[in-house]
Amino acid sequence: MNKGDALLAMVGIRDIKLMSVLHQKVLYCRMHLQPQMYMIVK
């Protein structure tokens, strides 16, 4: 395993953590916005 692979792994882990945080925020927003969206659709 050379430096490039180690760096890629570190960046990958950081990206995965960032993506999971963003995903949680999106789900949180969706949960709070969905009732309003349903009302708009109706």
PDB file of N, H, CA, C and O in Angstrom:
ATOM      1  N   MET A   1       0.861  -1.205   0.000  1.00  0.00           N
ATOM      2  CA  MET A   1       0.000   0.000   0.000  1.00  0.00           C
ATOM      3  C   MET A   1       0.885   1.239   0.000  1.00  0.00           C
ATOM      4  O   MET A   1       1.639   1.462   0.947  1.00  0.00           O
ATOM      5  N   ASN A   2       0.800   2.042  -1.048  1.00  0.00           N
ATOM      6  H   ASN A   2       0.187   1.861  -1.817  1.00  0.00           H
ATOM      7  CA  ASN A   2       1.643   3.236  -1.118  1.00  0.00           C
ATOM      8  C   ASN A   2       0.905   4.448  -0.572  1.00  0.00           C
ATOM      9  O   ASN A   2      -0.245   4.351  -0.144  1.00  0.00           O
ATOM     10  N   LYS A   3       1.584   5.593  -0.592  1.00  0.00           N
ATOM     11  H   LYS A   3       2.518   5.672  -0.940  1.00  0.00           H
ATOM     12  CA  LYS A   3       0.981   6.817  -0.031  1.00  0.00           C
ATOM     13  C   LYS A   3      -0.311   7.196  -0.739  1.00  0.00           C
ATOM     14  O   LYS A   3      -1.273   7.613  -0.094  1.00  0.00           O
ATOM     15  N   GLY A   4      -0.341   7.056  -2.046  1.00  0.00           N
ATOM     16  H   GLY A   4       0.441   6.717  -2.570  1.00  0.00           H
ATOM     17  CA  GLY A   4      -1.524   7.435  -2.824  1.00  0.00           C
ATOM     18  C   GLY A   4      -2.762   6.675  -2.374  1.00  0.00           C
ATOM     19  O   GLY A   4      -3.836   7.252  -2.207  1.00  0.00           O
ATOM     20  N   ASP A   5      -2.592   5.352  -2.177  1.00  0.00           N
ATOM     21  H   ASP A   5      -1.719   4.883  -2.313  1.00  0.00           H
ATOM     22  CA  ASP A   5      -3.730   4.527  -1.744  1.00  0.00           C
ATOM     23  C   ASP A   5      -4.196   4.936  -0.357  1.00  0.00           C
ATOM     24  O   ASP A   5      -5.399   5.018  -0.106  1.00  0.00           O
ATOM     25  N   ALA A   6      -3.251   5.196   0.553  1.00  0.00           N
ATOM     26  H   ALA A   6      -2.274   5.129   0.349  1.00  0.00           H
ATOM     27  CA  ALA A   6      -3.597   5.590   1.920  1.00  0.00           C
ATOM     28  C   ALA A   6      -4.353   6.913   1.901  1.00  0.00           C
ATOM     29  O   ALA A   6      -5.350   7.082   2.604  1.00  0.00           O
ATOM     30  N   LEU A   7      -3.867   7.848   1.090  1.00  0.00           N
ATOM     31  H   LEU A   7      -3.058   7.711   0.520  1.00  0.00           H
ATOM     32  CA  LEU A   7      -4.502   9.168   0.989  1.00  0.00           C
ATOM     33  C   LEU A   7      -5.916   9.018   0.424  1.00  0.00           C
ATOM     34  O   LEU A   7      -6.862   9.640   0.908  1.00  0.00           O
ATOM     35  N   LEU A   8      -6.038   8.183  -0.604  1.00  0.00           N
ATOM     36  H   LEU A   8      -5.270   7.678  -0.997  1.00  0.00           H
ATOM     37  CA  LEU A   8      -7.338   7.942  -1.227  1.00  0.00           C
ATOM     38  C   LEU A   8      -8.311   7.346  -0.207  1.00  0.00           C
ATOM     39  O   LEU A   8      -9.481   7.725  -0.160  1.00  0.00           O
ATOM     40  N   ALA A   9      -7.818   6.411   0.607  1.00  0.00           N
ATOM     41  H   ALA A   9      -6.868   6.103   0.569  1.00  0.00           H
ATOM     42  CA  ALA A   9      -8.657   5.781   1.630  1.00  0.00           C
ATOM     43  C   ALA A   9      -9.116   6.821   2.648  1.00  0.00           C
ATOM     44  O   ALA A   9     -10.284   6.837   3.039  1.00  0.00           O
ATOM     45  N   MET A  10      -8.201   7.690   3.076  1.00  0.00           N
ATOM     46  H   MET A  10      -7.253   7.677   2.758  1.00  0.00           H
ATOM     47  CA  MET A  10      -8.546   8.733   4.049  1.00  0.00           C
ATOM     48  C   MET A  10      -9.606   9.671   3.478  1.00  0.00           C
ATOM     49  O   MET A  10     -10.598   9.978   4.139  1.00  0.00           O
ATOM     50  N   VAL A  11      -9.387  10.122   2.244  1.00  0.00           N
ATOM     51  H   VAL A  11      -8.581   9.873   1.707  1.00  0.00           H
ATOM     52  CA  VAL A  11     -10.336  11.033   1.597  1.00  0.00           C
ATOM     53  C   VAL A  11     -11.676  10.329   1.415  1.00  0.00           C
ATOM     54  O   VAL A  11     -12.730  10.933   1.611  1.00  0.00           O
ATOM     55  N   GLY A  12     -11.632   9.052   1.041  1.00  0.00           N
ATOM     56  H   GLY A  12     -10.775   8.562   0.883  1.00  0.00           H
ATOM     57  CA  GLY A  12     -12.856   8.274   0.852  1.00  0.00           C
ATOM     58  C   GLY A  12     -13.665   8.192   2.134  1.00  0.00           C
ATOM     59  O   GLY A  12     -14.883   8.369   2.123  1.00  0.00           O
ATOM     60  N   ILE A  13     -12.973   7.918   3.252  1.00  0.00           N
ATOM     61  H   ILE A  13     -11.983   7.775   3.260  1.00  0.00           H
ATOM     62  CA  ILE A  13     -13.658   7.827   4.548  1.00  0.00           C
ATOM     63  C   ILE A  13     -14.269   9.172   4.901  1.00  0.00           C
ATOM     64  O   ILE A  13     -15.400   9.240   5.382  1.00  0.00           O
ATOM     65  N   ARG A  14     -13.513  10.253   4.659  1.00  0.00           N
ATOM     66  H   ARG A  14     -12.594  10.198   4.268  1.00  0.00           H
ATOM     67  CA  ARG A  14     -14.015  11.602   4.966  1.00  0.00           C
ATOM     68  C   ARG A  14     -15.244  11.896   4.108  1.00  0.00           C
ATOM     69  O   ARG A  14     -16.231  12.444   4.598  1.00  0.00           O
ATOM     70  N   ASP A  15     -15.182  11.531   2.825  1.00  0.00           N
ATOM     71  H   ASP A  15     -14.380  11.086   2.426  1.00  0.00           H
ATOM     72  CA  ASP A  15     -16.317  11.765   1.915  1.00  0.00           C
ATOM     73  C   ASP A  15     -17.543  10.984   2.369  1.00  0.00           C
ATOM     74  O   ASP A  15     -18.662  11.497   2.343  1.00  0.00           O
ATOM     75  N   ILE A  16     -17.321   9.731   2.788  1.00  0.00           N
ATOM     76  H   ILE A  16     -16.412   9.315   2.809  1.00  0.00           H
ATOM     77  CA  ILE A  16     -18.443   8.894   3.238  1.00  0.00           C
ATOM     78  C   ILE A  16     -19.098   9.527   4.461  1.00  0.00           C
ATOM     79  O   ILE A  16     -20.325   9.578   4.553  1.00  0.00           O
ATOM     80  N   LYS A  17     -18.281  10.013   5.403  1.00  0.00           N
ATOM     81  H   LYS A  17     -17.285   9.971   5.328  1.00  0.00           H
ATOM     82  CA  LYS A  17     -18.828  10.664   6.600  1.00  0.00           C
ATOM     83  C   LYS A  17     -19.602  11.914   6.212  1.00  0.00           C
ATOM     84  O   LYS A  17     -20.696  12.160   6.720  1.00  0.00           O
ATOM     85  N   LEU A  18     -19.024  12.705   5.304  1.00  0.00           N
ATOM     86  H   LEU A  18     -18.135  12.505   4.891  1.00  0.00           H
ATOM     87  CA  LEU A  18     -19.672  13.937   4.855  1.00  0.00           C
ATOM     88  C   LEU A  18     -20.996  13.615   4.172  1.00  0.00           C
ATOM     89  O   LEU A  18     -22.009  14.269   4.419  1.00  0.00           O
ATOM     90  N   MET A  19     -20.978  12.596   3.308  1.00  0.00           N
ATOM     91  H   MET A  19     -20.155  12.064   3.108  1.00  0.00           H
ATOM     92  CA  MET A  19     -22.191  12.208   2.591  1.00  0.00           C
ATOM     93  C   MET A  19     -23.274  11.739   3.556  1.00  0.00           C
ATOM     94  O   MET A  19     -24.452  12.045   3.371  1.00  0.00           O
ATOM     95  N   SER A  20     -22.869  10.988   4.599  1.00  0.00           N
ATOM     96  H   SER A  20     -21.913  10.740   4.749  1.00  0.00           H
ATOM     97  CA  SER A  20     -23.869  10.495   5.553  1.00  0.00           C
ATOM     98  C   SER A  20     -24.476  11.658   6.323  1.00  0.00           C
ATOM     99  O   SER A  20     -25.669  11.643   6.628  1.00  0.00           O
ATOM    100  N   VAL A  21     -23.665  12.671   6.641  1.00  0.00           N
ATOM    101  H   VAL A  21     -22.696  12.683   6.394  1.00  0.00           H
ATOM    102  CA  VAL A  21     -24.178  13.857   7.342  1.00  0.00           C
ATOM    103  C   VAL A  21     -25.150  14.602   6.431  1.00  0.00           C
ATOM    104  O   VAL A  21     -26.227  15.007   6.868  1.00  0.00           O
ATOM    105  N   LEU A  22     -24.771  14.782   5.165  1.00  0.00           N
ATOM    106  H   LEU A  22     -23.896  14.452   4.809  1.00  0.00           H
ATOM    107  CA  LEU A  22     -25.646  15.462   4.202  1.00  0.00           C
ATOM    108  C   LEU A  22     -26.939  14.670   4.028  1.00  0.00           C
ATOM    109  O   LEU A  22     -28.025  15.245   3.953  1.00  0.00           O
ATOM    110  N   HIS A  23     -26.809  13.343   3.965  1.00  0.00           N
ATOM    111  H   HIS A  23     -25.927  12.876   4.026  1.00  0.00           H
ATOM    112  CA  HIS A  23     -27.982  12.479   3.787  1.00  0.00           C
ATOM    113  C   HIS A  23     -28.934  12.644   4.971  1.00  0.00           C
ATOM    114  O   HIS A  23     -30.149  12.716   4.791  1.00  0.00           O
ATOM    115  N   GLN A  24     -28.375  12.705   6.183  1.00  0.00           N
ATOM    116  H   GLN A  24     -27.387  12.646   6.329  1.00  0.00           H
ATOM    117  CA  GLN A  24     -29.202  12.897   7.380  1.00  0.00           C
ATOM    118  C   GLN A  24     -29.929  14.231   7.315  1.00  0.00           C
ATOM    119  O   GLN A  24     -31.106  14.318   7.668  1.00  0.00           O
ATOM    120  N   LYS A  25     -29.229  15.278   6.863  1.00  0.00           N
ATOM    121  H   LYS A  25     -28.274  15.207   6.577  1.00  0.00           H
ATOM    122  CA  LYS A  25     -29.851  16.604   6.755  1.00  0.00           C
ATOM    123  C   LYS A  25     -30.972  16.587   5.728  1.00  0.00           C
ATOM    124  O   LYS A  25     -32.033  17.173   5.945  1.00  0.00           O
ATOM    125  N   VAL A  26     -30.734  15.909   4.603  1.00  0.00           N
ATOM    126  H   VAL A  26     -29.873  15.433   4.426  1.00  0.00           H
ATOM    127  CA  VAL A  26     -31.758  15.815   3.552  1.00  0.00           C
ATOM    128  C   VAL A  26     -32.985  15.083   4.084  1.00  0.00           C
ATOM    129  O   VAL A  26     -34.116  15.522   3.875  1.00  0.00           O
ATOM    130  N   LEU A  27     -32.755  13.957   4.779  1.00  0.00           N
ATOM    131  H   LEU A  27     -31.836  13.600   4.949  1.00  0.00           H
ATOM    132  CA  LEU A  27     -33.877  13.194   5.344  1.00  0.00           C
ATOM    133  C   LEU A  27     -34.622  14.043   6.356  1.00  0.00           C
ATOM    134  O   LEU A  27     -35.853  14.034   6.392  1.00  0.00           O
ATOM    135  N   TYR A  28     -33.879  14.782   7.182  1.00  0.00           N
ATOM    136  H   TYR A  28     -32.879  14.789   7.152  1.00  0.00           H
ATOM    137  CA  TYR A  28     -34.477  15.648   8.205  1.00  0.00           C
ATOM    138  C   TYR A  28     -35.356  16.705   7.541  1.00  0.00           C
ATOM    139  O   TYR A  28     -36.486  16.945   7.967  1.00  0.00           O
ATOM    140  N   CYS A  29     -34.821  17.335   6.491  1.00  0.00           N
ATOM    141  H   CYS A  29     -33.903  17.140   6.145  1.00  0.00           H
ATOM    142  CA  CYS A  29     -35.578  18.369   5.767  1.00  0.00           C
ATOM    143  C   CYS A  29     -36.820  17.753   5.131  1.00  0.00           C
ATOM    144  O   CYS A  29     -37.903  18.335   5.188  1.00  0.00           O
ATOM    145  N   ARG A  30     -36.666  16.588   4.530  1.00  0.00           N
ATOM    146  H   ARG A  30     -35.786  16.115   4.484  1.00  0.00           H
ATOM    147  CA  ARG A  30     -37.795  15.922   3.870  1.00  0.00           C
ATOM    148  C   ARG A  30     -38.898  15.621   4.873  1.00  0.00           C
ATOM    149  O   ARG A  30     -40.076  15.841   4.592  1.00  0.00           O
ATOM    150  N   MET A  31     -38.517  15.118   6.040  1.00  0.00           N
ATOM    151  H   MET A  31     -37.560  14.939   6.268  1.00  0.00           H
ATOM    152  CA  MET A  31     -39.511  14.775   7.059  1.00  0.00           C
ATOM    153  C   MET A  31     -40.298  16.011   7.468  1.00  0.00           C
ATOM    154  O   MET A  31     -41.503  15.931   7.704  1.00  0.00           O
ATOM    155  N   HIS A  32     -39.623  17.156   7.555  1.00  0.00           N
ATOM    156  H   HIS A  32     -38.644  17.221   7.363  1.00  0.00           H
ATOM    157  CA  HIS A  32     -40.283  18.380   8.007  1.00  0.00           C
ATOM    158  C   HIS A  32     -41.050  19.073   6.882  1.00  0.00           C
ATOM    159  O   HIS A  32     -42.036  19.766   7.131  1.00  0.00           O
ATOM    160  N   LEU A  33     -40.588  18.880   5.637  1.00  0.00           N
ATOM    161  H   LEU A  33     -39.787  18.317   5.436  1.00  0.00           H
ATOM    162  CA  LEU A  33     -41.231  19.562   4.512  1.00  0.00           C
ATOM    163  C   LEU A  33     -42.353  18.733   3.894  1.00  0.00           C
ATOM    164  O   LEU A  33     -43.210  19.276   3.197  1.00  0.00           O
ATOM    165  N   GLN A  34     -42.355  17.429   4.141  1.00  0.00           N
ATOM    166  H   GLN A  34     -41.659  16.988   4.707  1.00  0.00           H
ATOM    167  CA  GLN A  34     -43.324  16.564   3.469  1.00  0.00           C
ATOM    168  C   GLN A  34     -44.776  16.933   3.763  1.00  0.00           C
ATOM    169  O   GLN A  34     -45.577  16.970   2.829  1.00  0.00           O
ATOM    170  N   PRO A  35     -45.161  17.208   5.014  1.00  0.00           N
ATOM    171  CA  PRO A  35     -46.558  17.584   5.260  1.00  0.00           C
ATOM    172  C   PRO A  35     -46.988  18.790   4.417  1.00  0.00           C
ATOM    173  O   PRO A  35     -48.095  18.808   3.880  1.00  0.00           O
ATOM    174  N   GLN A  36     -46.115  19.792   4.301  1.00  0.00           N
ATOM    175  H   GLN A  36     -45.215  19.777   4.737  1.00  0.00           H
ATOM    176  CA  GLN A  36     -46.411  20.972   3.480  1.00  0.00           C
ATOM    177  C   GLN A  36     -46.556  20.572   2.015  1.00  0.00           C
ATOM    178  O   GLN A  36     -47.451  21.052   1.319  1.00  0.00           O
ATOM    179  N   MET A  37     -45.668  19.686   1.549  1.00  0.00           N
ATOM    180  H   MET A  37     -44.941  19.296   2.115  1.00  0.00           H
ATOM    181  CA  MET A  37     -45.725  19.243   0.156  1.00  0.00           C
ATOM    182  C   MET A  37     -47.034  18.518  -0.114  1.00  0.00           C
ATOM    183  O   MET A  37     -47.653  18.721  -1.159  1.00  0.00           O
ATOM    184  N   TYR A  38     -47.458  17.677   0.815  1.00  0.00           N
ATOM    185  H   TYR A  38     -46.955  17.512   1.664  1.00  0.00           H
ATOM    186  CA  TYR A  38     -48.724  16.959   0.644  1.00  0.00           C
ATOM    187  C   TYR A  38     -49.878  17.947   0.531  1.00  0.00           C
ATOM    188  O   TYR A  38     -50.786  17.760  -0.278  1.00  0.00           O
ATOM    189  N   MET A  39     -49.840  18.998   1.345  1.00  0.00           N
ATOM    190  H   MET A  39     -49.102  19.150   2.002  1.00  0.00           H
ATOM    191  CA  MET A  39     -50.900  20.003   1.301  1.00  0.00           C
ATOM    192  C   MET A  39     -50.896  20.727  -0.042  1.00  0.00           C
ATOM    193  O   MET A  39     -51.954  21.033  -0.591  1.00  0.00           O
ATOM    194  N   ILE A  40     -49.691  21.002  -0.574  1.00  0.00           N
ATOM    195  H   ILE A  40     -48.831  20.753  -0.128  1.00  0.00           H
ATOM    196  CA  ILE A  40     -49.588  21.680  -1.873  1.00  0.00           C
ATOM    197  C   ILE A  40     -50.152  20.760  -2.965  1.00  0.00           C
ATOM    198  O   ILE A  40     -50.879  21.209  -3.852  1.00  0.00           O
ATOM    199  N   VAL A  41     -49.806  19.465  -2.888  1.00  0.00           N
ATOM    200  H   VAL A  41     -49.215  19.100  -2.167  1.00  0.00           H
ATOM    201  CA  VAL A  41     -50.284  18.498  -3.886  1.00  0.00           C
ATOM    202  C   VAL A  41     -51.802  18.408  -3.832  1.00  0.00           C
ATOM    203  O   VAL A  41     -52.464  18.380  -4.869  1.00  0.00           O
ATOM    204  N   LYS A  42     -52.356  18.363  -2.619  1.00  0.00           N
ATOM    205  H   LYS A  42     -51.818  18.385  -1.776  1.00  0.00           H
ATOM    206  CA  LYS A  42     -53.813  18.281  -2.472  1.00  0.00           C
ATOM    207  C   LYS A  42     -54.430  19.613  -2.852  1.00  0.00           C
ATOM    208  O   LYS A  42     -55.651  19.765  -2.801  1.00  0.00           O
TER     209      LYS A  42
END
